[in-house]
Amino acid sequence: MGVMQRETDWGMIIRMAGDEHILLESDERDVPTLETARRIHARIVLPGDRWRPALELTLIDYFFLSVRTARARNARYVVDLRFIDPSVRLARQVPWSWIAVGAVFLLLAILGVRDIAASMAPWWRHEWLSATVAFFAVAAAAMYAAVHRTAETVTLFSAHGRAKLLCHAGGAGTLRAFRMFLPRLAAHLRIAGSRRRVAADHLRDEMREHFRLKEAGALTEADYEAAKRRILATHGLAAAAGGSRKLAARTRPPTAVRRRTPKKETPPRGGVSVRT
């Protein structure tokens, strides 16, 4: 029975590659939108800047995450939380070169102030006054550039396809805002993870979810193809490993039955004394 199940799962995976669009388009899934959601659980807007638009995330109907970009009307899609990897990637990119430039010019400005303060001449007539003011201005501009060039990134991947379902690069304060939303997202991810079905059905559901996101514009054709190969490889290896374990258990030779020999009784110490 285990071998037949393994062959069935593996045959389904092979047929999936050929009949992909027939399988994925055969069933219509009831995926809510933000406008048609029956319940909204939590909402957050991650800040952007002049070059990066803000991002709105909304948890709806327990098992779905609505993603909307503020400045791009076509960037609206809904992700099924069952197929998101619970480990969210948070990253910060700091422009250390601008910070170093600002620190150097700030140090020069401080040295100029000390020289002006130690001079006997009036400060407004000191020869280093204009240079000190320029040093302060350059240091302030460098620090301003460092703050605005700091990029904080939030990335969500699919569970087995490893496709980027969400990648938002915002300015300073993005991670702080997202960490307030993260506990609610983690709780809904746990609830959605408990709704996953058996391996064969979950394979089909995960393929359909990636196909739906590709049709919605959330995934490119290249990202979809790469995710499809990873999903098929992951489920194929799991099915093959499970089948091989069952086959090994069935073909394992029976262990020999050891015959128990009765224990030899030993007389008590000192022997037996017979009185006459």
Wavefront OBJ file of the C-alpha trace (Angstrom):
o trace
v 0.000 0.000 0.000
v 2.877 2.364 0.820
v 4.537 1.679 -2.567
v 1.280 2.307 -4.415
v 0.783 5.593 -2.546
v 4.319 6.697 -3.380
v 3.813 5.869 -7.051
v 0.511 7.765 -7.045
v 2.076 10.902 -5.507
v 5.063 10.792 -7.842
v 2.814 10.241 -10.857
v 0.756 13.266 -9.860
v 3.910 15.386 -9.707
v 5.007 14.281 -13.182
v 1.555 14.907 -14.656
v 1.469 18.337 -13.017
v 4.294 19.558 -15.258
v 2.419 18.583 -18.425
v -1.168 19.387 -17.462
v -0.351 22.375 -15.285
v -2.753 24.954 -16.659
v -5.640 22.491 -16.901
v -5.252 21.567 -13.237
v -4.644 25.082 -11.998
v -7.486 26.706 -13.899
v -10.026 23.927 -13.309
v -11.028 25.102 -9.840
v -11.869 28.693 -8.951
v -10.779 29.663 -5.473
v -12.779 32.020 -3.334
v -10.107 34.609 -2.496
v -11.511 37.792 -0.933
v -10.380 41.295 -1.760
v -10.045 44.241 0.569
v -13.354 45.627 -0.691
v -15.270 42.355 -0.300
v -13.671 41.148 2.949
v -16.106 40.205 5.687
v -13.694 41.121 8.472
v -10.575 43.278 8.784
v -8.280 42.196 11.626
v -5.298 44.559 11.403
v -3.927 47.204 9.057
v -0.629 49.037 8.760
v 0.934 51.482 6.314
v 4.683 51.107 5.921
v 6.296 54.469 5.130
v 8.102 55.243 1.907
v 9.940 58.302 0.655
v 10.293 60.374 -2.506
v 11.490 57.396 -4.565
v 9.720 54.551 -2.770
v 5.929 54.566 -2.328
v 4.222 53.622 0.916
v 2.765 50.131 1.331
v -0.510 49.135 2.989
v -0.858 45.671 4.540
v -4.211 44.391 5.805
v -5.124 41.075 7.428
v -8.575 40.044 6.207
v -10.860 37.051 6.817
v -8.350 35.315 9.116
v -6.272 33.634 6.391
v -5.424 36.345 3.843
v -3.065 39.325 3.534
v -4.054 42.226 1.289
v -1.129 44.122 -0.276
v -1.641 47.582 -1.766
v 0.944 50.105 -2.958
v -0.133 53.685 -2.353
v 1.214 55.191 -5.570
v 0.659 52.297 -7.965
v -2.984 51.429 -8.503
v -2.202 48.163 -10.284
v -0.125 46.832 -7.355
v -3.059 45.288 -5.486
v -3.220 41.610 -4.696
v -4.156 39.193 -1.900
v -1.907 36.428 -0.577
v -3.129 33.213 1.066
v -1.284 32.951 4.402
v -1.140 29.144 4.173
v 1.649 29.414 1.617
v 3.837 32.091 3.260
v 7.048 31.168 5.036
v 6.601 32.183 8.713
v 10.200 33.469 8.903
v 9.938 37.094 7.744
v 13.190 38.652 6.526
v 13.956 42.101 7.937
v 17.043 43.958 6.708
v 18.569 47.420 7.077
v 21.075 48.972 4.667
v 22.969 51.892 6.182
v 25.088 54.245 3.976
v 28.188 54.203 6.146
v 30.198 56.243 3.627
v 27.914 59.257 4.090
v 28.055 58.844 7.851
v 31.863 58.768 7.705
v 31.959 61.945 5.604
v 29.613 63.704 8.006
v 31.704 62.623 11.012
v 34.949 63.896 9.447
v 33.540 67.325 8.604
v 31.867 67.564 12.002
v 35.224 66.904 13.639
v 36.854 69.642 11.506
v 34.094 72.052 12.470
v 34.600 71.287 16.194
v 38.342 71.911 15.850
v 37.587 75.213 14.134
v 35.285 76.253 16.983
v 37.986 75.426 19.533
v 40.555 77.489 17.614
v 38.168 80.423 17.380
v 37.359 80.205 21.103
v 41.066 80.158 22.045
v 41.931 83.162 19.852
v 42.300 86.661 21.309
v 40.656 88.248 18.270
v 36.872 88.684 18.099
v 35.194 85.545 16.794
v 33.418 87.354 13.947
v 36.811 88.453 12.600
v 38.565 85.111 12.918
v 40.079 83.706 9.714
v 38.640 80.233 10.357
v 35.055 81.428 10.790
v 33.912 80.913 7.193
v 35.657 77.540 6.947
v 34.085 76.365 10.227
v 30.618 77.343 9.024
v 31.235 75.447 5.774
v 32.372 72.370 7.696
v 29.173 72.421 9.752
v 27.072 72.769 6.586
v 28.780 69.834 4.857
v 28.439 67.654 7.979
v 24.714 68.445 8.243
v 24.162 67.689 4.529
v 26.031 64.375 4.817
v 23.981 63.298 7.834
v 20.764 64.291 6.058
v 21.767 62.186 3.059
v 22.656 59.259 5.330
v 19.220 59.307 6.964
v 17.356 59.503 3.654
v 19.500 56.854 1.975
v 18.977 54.343 4.772
v 16.849 51.507 3.374
v 14.867 49.125 5.591
v 13.458 46.106 3.764
v 10.610 43.723 4.615
v 10.444 40.521 2.545
v 7.951 37.650 2.598
v 8.699 34.407 0.747
v 6.447 31.554 -0.238
v 6.902 28.385 1.801
v 8.300 25.941 -0.778
v 8.511 28.020 -3.951
v 10.718 30.655 -2.236
v 9.167 33.343 -4.426
v 9.120 36.921 -3.168
v 5.464 37.534 -2.437
v 6.259 40.882 -0.818
v 9.405 43.012 -0.898
v 9.102 46.558 0.416
v 12.135 48.822 0.746
v 11.210 51.856 2.824
v 13.068 54.566 4.616
v 14.085 54.865 8.247
v 11.255 53.789 10.561
v 9.912 51.015 8.307
v 11.110 48.174 10.536
v 9.893 49.887 13.685
v 6.430 50.239 12.190
v 6.385 46.660 10.874
v 7.413 45.180 14.239
v 4.158 46.534 15.678
v 2.280 44.571 13.007
v 4.448 41.438 13.179
v 2.774 39.717 16.219
v -0.648 39.864 14.538
v 0.806 38.542 11.285
v 2.591 35.693 13.106
v -0.639 34.700 14.892
v -2.594 34.543 11.621
v 0.233 32.590 9.968
v -0.059 29.957 12.711
v -3.830 29.760 12.246
v -3.484 29.455 8.476
v -0.739 26.819 8.805
v -3.133 24.555 10.699
v -5.425 24.516 7.630
v -2.882 22.872 5.336
v -4.038 19.627 3.797
v -2.179 16.399 3.043
v 0.930 16.492 0.838
v -0.720 15.688 -2.509
v -3.547 18.209 -2.036
v -1.177 20.824 -0.611
v 1.027 20.488 -3.715
v -1.868 21.330 -5.972
v -3.023 24.193 -3.746
v 0.454 25.710 -3.627
v 0.850 25.506 -7.392
v -2.530 27.154 -7.865
v -1.618 29.943 -5.445
v 1.565 30.776 -7.375
v -0.326 30.601 -10.655
v -3.003 32.946 -9.308
v -0.385 35.448 -8.093
v 1.297 35.350 -11.499
v -2.021 36.140 -13.175
v -2.557 38.988 -10.693
v 0.822 40.505 -11.564
v 2.463 39.830 -8.202
v 4.945 37.344 -9.742
v 6.821 37.556 -13.012
v 6.942 34.665 -15.437
v 10.551 33.900 -14.474
v 9.743 33.967 -10.737
v 6.772 31.685 -11.295
v 8.770 29.125 -13.286
v 11.540 29.062 -10.663
v 9.000 28.669 -7.840
v 7.241 25.873 -9.727
v 10.473 23.895 -10.051
v 11.223 24.296 -6.336
v 7.713 23.180 -5.344
v 7.838 20.089 -7.540
v 11.321 19.211 -6.278
v 10.355 19.676 -2.624
v 7.176 17.611 -2.796
v 8.826 15.017 -5.038
v 11.683 14.435 -2.624
v 9.283 14.245 0.320
v 7.078 11.710 -1.463
v 10.072 9.644 -2.563
v 11.594 9.679 0.929
v 8.314 8.668 2.550
v 7.809 5.885 0.046
v 11.348 4.558 0.458
v 10.939 4.447 4.238
v 7.712 2.490 3.909
v 9.283 0.142 1.358
v 12.281 -0.462 3.602
v 9.994 -1.218 6.524
v 8.046 -3.743 4.473
v 11.097 -5.519 2.996
v 13.078 -5.655 6.237
v 13.743 -9.318 7.173
v 12.037 -10.488 10.354
v 14.232 -10.634 13.373
v 15.098 -14.102 14.606
v 13.233 -15.257 17.664
v 15.611 -16.020 20.437
v 14.822 -19.151 22.411
v 14.846 -18.626 26.094
v 16.659 -21.317 28.068
v 15.546 -21.995 31.591
v 17.822 -20.669 34.237
v 19.859 -23.234 36.112
v 18.924 -23.252 39.725
v 21.819 -22.912 42.104
v 21.678 -24.273 45.622
v 21.815 -21.778 48.424
v 25.100 -20.965 50.007
v 26.356 -23.435 52.540
v 24.455 -26.333 50.967
v 21.546 -28.200 52.502
v 21.997 -29.859 55.950
v 20.096 -33.063 56.703
v 19.536 -33.954 60.315
v 19.321 -37.648 61.251
l 1 2 3 4 5 6 7 8 9 10 11 12 13 14 15 16 17 18 19 20 21 22 23 24 25 26 27 28 29 30 31 32 33 34 35 36 37 38 39 40 41 42 43 44 45 46 47 48 49 50 51 52 53 54 55 56 57 58 59 60 61 62 63 64 65 66 67 68 69 70 71 72 73 74 75 76 77 78 79 80 81 82 83 84 85 86 87 88 89 90 91 92 93 94 95 96 97 98 99 100 101 102 103 104 105 106 107 108 109 110 111 112 113 114 115 116 117 118 119 120 121 122 123 124 125 126 127 128 129 130 131 132 133 134 135 136 137 138 139 140 141 142 143 144 145 146 147 148 149 150 151 152 153 154 155 156 157 158 159 160 161 162 163 164 165 166 167 168 169 170 171 172 173 174 175 176 177 178 179 180 181 182 183 184 185 186 187 188 189 190 191 192 193 194 195 196 197 198 199 200 201 202 203 204 205 206 207 208 209 210 211 212 213 214 215 216 217 218 219 220 221 222 223 224 225 226 227 228 229 230 231 232 233 234 235 236 237 238 239 240 241 242 243 244 245 246 247 248 249 250 251 252 253 254 255 256 257 258 259 260 261 262 263 264 265 266 267 268 269 270 271 272 273 274 275 276
